[in-house]
């Protein structure tokens, strides 16, 4: 996809995180939930946007 504008990057992130969020188990303990969410979000980006080079980071 090459270099993309920050607004487009935010839109892609929102789309992926909403999809992953709908599938999450909200009964998991916070640390496990966050780690699982990050792993699943990273996998979803790689699957949906092959070659984008996106990565999931924790602040």
C-alpha positions in Angstrom: 0.0 0.0 0.0 3.0 2.3 0.4 3.0 5.3 2.7 -0.5 6.2 3.7 -2.0 9.3 5.3 -2.6 9.3 9.1 -6.3 9.6 8.7 -6.4 6.5 6.4 -4.2 4.6 8.9 -6.6 5.5 11.7 -9.6 4.3 9.6 -7.9 1.0 8.9 -7.1 0.6 12.6 -10.6 1.4 13.6 -12.0 -1.2 11.2 -9.7 -3.9 12.4 -10.0 -3.2 16.1 -13.8 -3.1 15.9 -13.9 -6.5 14.1 -11.5 -8.0 16.7 -13.3 -6.4 19.6 -16.6 -8.1 18.6 -15.0 -11.5 18.9 -13.2 -10.9 22.2 -14.0 -12.6 25.5 -14.7 -9.7 27.9 -14.5 -12.0 30.9 -10.8 -12.5 30.6 -8.6 -10.8 33.3 -7.3 -7.4 32.1 -3.7 -8.3 31.3 -4.7 -11.5 29.4 -7.4 -9.6 27.6 -5.0 -6.9 26.4 -2.4 -9.4 25.3 -5.0 -11.5 23.5 -6.5 -8.4 21.9 -3.1 -7.2 20.6 -2.2 -10.6 19.2 -5.5 -11.0 17.5 -5.4 -7.5 16.1 -1.9 -8.0 14.7 -3.0 -11.3 13.1 -6.1 -9.6 11.6 -4.0 -6.8 10.1 -1.6 -9.3 8.5 -4.5 -11.3 7.1 -6.6 -8.5 5.8 -3.9 -6.1 4.6 -1.1 -8.3 3.3 2.1 -6.3 2.7 0.9 -3.3 4.7 3.6 -3.7 7.2 1.4 -2.6 10.1 2.2 -3.6 13.7 0.3 -3.5 16.9 2.0 -1.7 19.8 1.1 -1.0 23.4 1.5 2.5 24.6 
